[in-house]
Structure formats: C-alpha cells, structure tokens
Amino acid sequence: MSLLAVDDLDLRIARSGQTLLRDVTVSIERGSIVGLVGESGSGKSMFSLALMGLLPDGVEVSAGTAEVAGRPIFRGASRSYDTAVRDRIALVSQNPRAALNPTMRIGKQMVRVLRQRRRMGKIQARDEARELLRKVGISDPLRVERAYPHQLSGGMCQRVVIAMALSVQAPVLIADEPTTGLDVTIQAQILLLLKELMADGDRAVLMVTHDLAVVSSMCDQVIILYGGQVMEVGPTQDIFHDPVHPYTRFLLESLEDHVPSADDIGDRVTESSVDFSLAGCRFAKRCPFSTDLCHREPPLARRSGTRTVNCHHRGVS
Amino acid sequence: MTTARMLASARPRRLARLCGRGDLGLRLGLLLLAVLVLIGLVGPLLLPDPNATAAGQSLLPPGPDHLFGTDRYGRDLLARTVAAIRLDLVLGIGVAVAAMLLGSLLGAVAGYLGGIVDEVVMRFTDALLAFPGFVLALMVVAFTGNSLVFMAVGVTIGSMPHFIRLSRARALSERELDYIPASKLAGSGSGGIIFGHIMPNTIGAPLIQTTVTAGWAILDIAALSFLGVGVQPPTAEWGTMISEGYSEILTGKWWPAFFPGLFMLIAVLAFQLIGDGLSKWKNS
C-alpha cells in the first residue's frame, strides 16, 4: 500500500494562470525512501509545501488528488488543504538552525510538540524527549535539552530536528534537503542516521534534494523533476545506469565522476530558462532531440515495469 | 565544568559586563535612574508631608530650612519634588510597559496573520500616528473624563504606534523562518505560534524602545498635568508643580518651577541614555 500517493497534481499561480507543477505523480510505499531530484526552481520545494499545506499566497492546487496514509489531502471542489492530515506528515528541513526557535530551550520545544501531537503529560513528554534524543545519537540528552539552538553545532541541531520529526510518529516523512546546510563529514553522519532510523520500514520518506550523490546512496526510487514536470521515475540503480530521458542523461553527465563517451548529449543541450506558460514539454527548448510536437503538447507518461518516462520520443525499451 | 553550569554563571556575568564595561551613556543613565529611584523610595520617609501648608512661610528662597525653598502656600518644595518621583516614575514606566505589551502583541498578530488583519491594524496605526501622542491623550481625556486613569490610557494609546510598527516588522521576517511552518506542521495553532514563537523572538527591539518611551511618557504626563488634565493639585507631580510655580518666575522667584523641572529633566535624560546605550549594545 502506498503511504503517499499523489496523482496528476497541478499547482498554478492563481492570478497569472501559470502552471508551476504539471501532472506530478508520486507514489511511495511503506518502508521506501524516494528521492525527488531537481535543480533550483524545478518545483520540488513547492511540491513538498503543497503536501504540508504551506503554499505561499496566490499558489493553488488546480488539479489532481493526493492521499497520505489513505486520507485525501485536498478536499472539495476548491481543493483546499485538510489540516487534519498534518499529523501524518513530519518534516526535516533544510536549515536546522532556522527550524528551531532560537529563544526556546531544546527540551521545551520537544515537549511542546509531544504534548500537542501525542497528548502526553509533562513528565512523560520530558522522558520521551530524552529517549528520542538518545535515539538520534545524542549521548548527553540532559545537556542538550537545556541548551538553546545557538549553543549547538549544525549537526547537533539537525539531530534534534530529526528527533522532533520522529516524535510525532507520522507515517510520511519529508526530508527537504536535510544535509545541504552541513559540512561533508556531518552530512555523511546525518544520512547514515536517517537510513538507520528508517530501517524499521514503518514509514515512507520523501527526500527532496538536488544532490545526486545523496540520492544514489539513500533512495530506492528517484523522481526527476524539471520545470515543474516529472521527467523520469524509476528505481535508483536503473536510472543511474541507464537514464532514458534526455534531461536525466544531461544531469548524470554533469556529475564529476562521469566518464565522457561519444554519445554524450551535454554539449548539445542549450541554455534557456524554464518557461512556465509553455504548452509543450518544459525541457523542449533545451532538448537536442525536440521536435514541433514537443513544443506543442505535454509529453505523456510512458510506463514500462517499474519505470516511467515522460517524453514524446524516448520510451523505455 | 558542565555546560549547564557554565550557562547558569554566564547570565550574571553578562549583566555585570553590561553595567560595568558598557558605554558611558548607559552607565550614567542607569546611575541617574538608580539614584532617582533610591531618593523616591527613601526620601518621603525622612521629609515632611508634601501637602503640609505653613502660613507665613510662603515663597521662601532655598536655604538651610528648606533646601529647595517653599511655594506659594508655604509647602516644602524638596518634599513635594521627591514625593512626585514615585508618581511620575510609576506612571511613566507603567504607561511605557502597557504600550509595549499591547503594541507588540498587536504588531505580532498583524505581522504573523497578514492579510485583512494586517491591513486593519496598520491603517489604525497610521491614523494614530497622524496625531502627536500628546494631542491624542488630550482627546482621550476630553472624551472620557478628566481622571488619572484615563490620562494614562490616553498616553498609552499615543505611545503604541511605534511598538506596533517595530514588532510587526520583526514578525514579518520571523514568520518566514523554518521553525514556524515546522511548528504549524507539529500542530500549533496561531495563538500558540504568536505567543510561543513570534512574541519571544520579536520582543527585543520593543523592550529597548520601552525605556525611551518611558521618558517621553513622563514628559507627556507632565505636560498634560501642566494644562490641568489628569493629575490634579494638590497632588505633588512635576507638571502640576511647574504649572503652579511658573507665574512666580516673573517676580524673580524661580525655585517653585525650577526644581520639579530639573528632576523631570534628570528622569527623562536617564531613560534616554539607557535606551540609547541598550540599542548600541544590542547592535554591537
């Protein structure tokens, strides 16, 4: 059963009618980690904001359905956000320092969440908070719970944020670039920790990132997003070894350890910013293989086994 | 030493550093205020009744019996000026704190909620700002009745706009930080977020503004009392004392108006210096 199932979700700016996300379909099974990859402005953050009901003013869900643990997220004709689903979603955000209230001690912040979400008493919540801090690898929870965020290192703050995300026991965890603000050694520790914590397989994790290295080490599945449109979906191994969509190929060729070969397309991809009012494929302007059809009509999803490619010309063989 | 204990000892040390090695203005301001408060607390116990009149002793110049001289009714000016410290400081600080609490709350609510609430609160603030606080207080008293309480309310309302603007501006930037959506996701309502997160994080600037406002409030209160609004004679208050004494200046008897004016100056100066010093310290 999919814990998170999003079907043909469209987001648009209400005033101008531009579509920010088009036909985004995501499905995450219990126990799996799915990477949502895309460059800046590809709409990956908008997507996670939509799931949390935190879209900025003027951006609305214009089509599609979404369910988290079997409960619809958007209700009614206006597709308004149902705040009741918030207890099924937890967030680990990009900047751990900004994710904690600078004027409140760590312990108090955690207790607040536990009391709100799990209806715990004060003492019970305090004990649970210590237990959670231990679980995320903090060896002296008594010190940390008395500290303010500015007294902890970035890595420690991120551990606290992860502990808080775990504390609500939500079936779906959204990790929005969880390691971007940390230095490399800490990144590895945090990723390892996340992987360990998710090993029990009770949750579905959506890992939003632009870091392909993180994806390849963490995720079972990858969704490649460009210009608000899904380009390619598939198991991580398959996508990395045999990219089908021109954009995916271009993306992988940009990696440092890519071995140049004769059929590289990198040199032939042109530079152009994303045009959100375009009718056709969002990548058409840059794609070396694009035709009139690509500019005119949005590509349909071509499915084959575990993989999906949204391209007029390149199906999975 | 554990971090916890370091934390515990860091706080007084920080305060000591603030008072001891802080800039000269701040130290002078704190010193002036401390002296004023001390005189205000102890003085009335040692001095004669500020309202005791003495026939035949009117308008005595400053001398050994009456250090500040006496007024038209033979009342000791030192006793009256010192007795007024309590009233004026309590009123000034009370008004400033009330304006700070109400103004910051309104500003935080407006900044966090945005939309129509923000519009309404900010237009209301603009309307308030169109009048000088003093005139606004005069209007409140004119509409509600001439009493100390309504005067204090009037000055409070007149002092609020600055706090509203300050805390709204801070709330606007604060609500964009990740911990606000995270807290929403964790089930906090608007009230919980405003009181638990927005207010504690935006209160710094309004707190500093409070000291300066206390000075202004004392000036406003004295000015209103001078006009006969709010504090009424024979209550000892700097404004009313100046108003009783200023006509004597023409005949060369300067002391009935001079000493209350001097104390008022010291009080306002003290608050101004503290406010300046604190904002310098905060921005350094």
HADDOCK unambig.tbl for C-alpha pairs under 7 A between the chains (distance, minus, plus):
assign (segid A and resid 52 and name CA) (segid B and resid 185 and name CA) 6.99 0.50 0.50
assign (segid A and resid 86 and name CA) (segid B and resid 185 and name CA) 5.68 0.50 0.50
assign (segid A and resid 87 and name CA) (segid B and resid 186 and name CA) 6.98 0.50 0.50
assign (segid A and resid 91 and name CA) (segid B and resid 182 and name CA) 6.79 0.50 0.50
assign (segid A and resid 98 and name CA) (segid B and resid 177 and name CA) 5.61 0.50 0.50
assign (segid A and resid 98 and name CA) (segid B and resid 178 and name CA) 5.26 0.50 0.50
assign (segid A and resid 98 and name CA) (segid B and resid 179 and name CA) 5.91 0.50 0.50
assign (segid A and resid 99 and name CA) (segid B and resid 177 and name CA) 6.95 0.50 0.50
assign (segid A and resid 99 and name CA) (segid B and resid 178 and name CA) 4.54 0.50 0.50
assign (segid A and resid 99 and name CA) (segid B and resid 179 and name CA) 3.84 0.50 0.50
assign (segid A and resid 99 and name CA) (segid B and resid 182 and name CA) 6.76 0.50 0.50
assign (segid A and resid 100 and name CA) (segid B and resid 179 and name CA) 5.12 0.50 0.50
assign (segid A and resid 101 and name CA) (segid B and resid 179 and name CA) 6.10 0.50 0.50
assign (segid A and resid 101 and name CA) (segid B and resid 197 and name CA) 6.55 0.50 0.50
assign (segid A and resid 103 and name CA) (segid B and resid 200 and name CA) 6.64 0.50 0.50
assign (segid A and resid 103 and name CA) (segid B and resid 201 and name CA) 6.37 0.50 0.50
assign (segid A and resid 113 and name CA) (segid B and resid 186 and name CA) 5.96 0.50 0.50
assign (segid A and resid 116 and name CA) (segid B and resid 187 and name CA) 6.22 0.50 0.50
assign (segid A and resid 117 and name CA) (segid B and resid 186 and name CA) 6.63 0.50 0.50
assign (segid A and resid 117 and name CA) (segid B and resid 187 and name CA) 6.42 0.50 0.50
assign (segid A and resid 143 and name CA) (segid B and resid 3 and name CA) 6.92 0.50 0.50
assign (segid A and resid 143 and name CA) (segid B and resid 4 and name CA) 6.48 0.50 0.50
